[in-house]
């Protein structure tokens, strides 16, 4: 089972926001470490709530994924063919 720090670091890496918002990324890791620590339940509850808010902010800063599927590829090829036909 992974720790909260590992899971948070993986999410930050997946979102590719570590370089754009290093302070928020570090805060998220610090809060995750608090959750993994031996602090009391109240401290962990507060850290969990704050971690959720920080991760939400990081998700908003994440670049939009540019995933394409087979239909997108076919549409692009079709449009490219139309452009070439207009030029001919």
N, C-alpha and C positions, 0 to 999 in steps of 0.2 A: 504494500500500500504506500502511495506517495504522500509526502508531507504537503502541508499547505504552501510552504515556500516553493517546493518543486512544481506544484500545480500552478501557482501564480506566475512563476518564472516562465513556465511553458506557455501560458496564455499571453504573457507580455511578448514573448518571442513570436508567437503565432500572429499576434496583432501587428507586429512590427512598429511598436510605438516607443521602444526604449530610448531611441536616439532623439525622437521628437519631444518627448516629455520625460527626461531622466529623473526629475524630482518626483513626479507622480509615480513613476515605475519603482523608484527606491522606496517611496512611502508604502506602496502596495506590498513590497517584499518585507518591509519592517513589520507591517501589520500582520502579514501571514506568519512571520516568525513569532509574534506574540501569541497567535492562535496555537502554534506548535509548542509554546513554552509551558511552564508550570504555574502560570498565573492563575488566579481564581476565576470562577465562572463569570463574574461581572465584568472583569477585564476582557475576557475572551468574547463575551457578548458584544461589548462596545467595539472591540477590534474587528469583529466579524461584520458589524454594521458599517463601520467606516471602510473596511476593505471592499465591501460590496459597492459602496458609493464611489470609491477611487477607481475600481475596475470599470464601473459604468462610464466614468469620465474618460478613461483610457480607450474604451470601445468607441466612444464618440470621436476620438482623435485618430482612430485607425484609418488608413487609406482604404478606399473602396476596392474590394477584390474585383479583378477583371477575369472572372472565369468565363470560358466560352464552352459551348457544347457543340455537338455535331450540326444542329440546326443553324447556329450562329455562323459556323464555318461555311456551310452551304450558302447562306444568305450573302456572306462576304464575297465568296467566289462568284456568285451570280451578279452582284453589283460590279465587281471588277470586270466581268465579261461585258456588262452593259457599257461601262466607261470605255473599254477598248473598242467596242463596236461603234460608239459615237465618234471616236477619233479617226476611225478608218474611212 
